[in-house]
């Protein structure tokens, strides 16, 4: 029986452990999987906190249903009946610009009528059709890509807010290839984004005419999906289903290559020997573990930065909110100079996130463009958030409910050169048999990305143990 240690009991570690056990059973391989978690709970940054009738998400609040990975995991776990799709009105998303909330256009006519982008900006966007594709393989920032193909106004009001909403990142440093590989592929395959949209739309119409099944009306972004009791349902169910052991309050302090495998040292002084190790810990944790035996790998992992974040949950009596909250929420361009990145209207996205007659708003503060916000005291975080909600939404009253969550390293940043760093990580790992890495620091920050990477890693582990014929 092969002993495998998984470091980290977030969604990446738990889904890797689950995939290992499932694949091993299919291949007739006996495994003993142990998951080590430094905190006193499983789930990592997934944590659904219920207080005073509110359901606050400490970290991510769901996943998109346009990719199958997480939905398939839910089906295997038997929790698909607990899934909850976001309200259809959550399609309505806004950008705060020039003193008003502008609804993001969802089609051509809405785009032409929208006041978010000026007419000169719209004309510049239309010129994308005539811009030649980039022919070199040099990694490009999202900002450089946007300026080159879409124009500076689109960068400020569309691309910048999108990057802050997904990565809490700065488009001036983030890599197009690593953050949005599909966009890079579309330019290379079709010569531009508008050309790609036109050709893909034509292809879709042909498939519909031929009677083929195509993507749903939810569109390429999919529908945000969670659970009735919050996204923690996913990690709780995964941990509960594991046949192996999950050891919480078990921080790994040392990782040593030994003959026949690996030795793990824990904070309590105990040791654990195993044949293989999968690290699902953040890059900044793993770098300290590999430093004694691979300084080059440590240096590459250290080059993956993280953005800090404050998550600010406010609850209000609904009667005190004059504005209609029929939508998802809004993001804010950096040039607006606001203290927050944006606000989600959580109780409008999913029902029962607030007591009857109340609403729950969740604002994000910090990120790569405002890292100093992390060091503000709670009183100042609350004060600045209230001021922004007053300015943007006209909310002049104090919240009835306040919770502030802090993440010193919230989201890994795929800065320019990220793909090269991943290649170097793979090269270094090739010299350490039985050591694997997974998690959101490498090939995607979303839940779907983490589950997909976990499945891929489990395949790699099983292939090393029991190579396919």
Buried (B, 14 or more C-beta within 10 A) or exposed (E): EBBBBBBBBBBBBBBBBBBBBBBBEEEEBEBBBBBBBBBEBBBBBBBBBEEEBBBBBBBBBBBBBBBEBBBBBBEBBEBEEBBBBBBEBBBBBBBBBEEEBBBBBEEEEEBEEBEBBEEEBBEBBEEBEEBEEBEEEEBBBBBBBBBBBBBEBBBBBBBBBBBBBBBBBBBBBBBBBBBBBEBBEBBEEBBBBBBBEEBEEEEEEEEEEEEEEEEEEBEEEBBBBBBEBBBBBBBBBBBEBBEBEBBBEBBBEEBBBEEEBBBBBBEEEEEBEBBBBBBBBBBBBBBBBBBEBBEEBBBBBBBBBBBBBBBBBBBBBBEBBEEEBEBBBBBBBBEBEBBBBBBBBBBBBBEEBBBEEBBBBBBBBBBBBBBEBBEBEEEEBBEBBBEBBEBBBEBEEEBBBBBBBBBEBBBBBBBBBBBBBBEBBEEBBEEBEBBBBBBBBBBBBBBBBBBBBBBBBBBBBBEBBBEEE
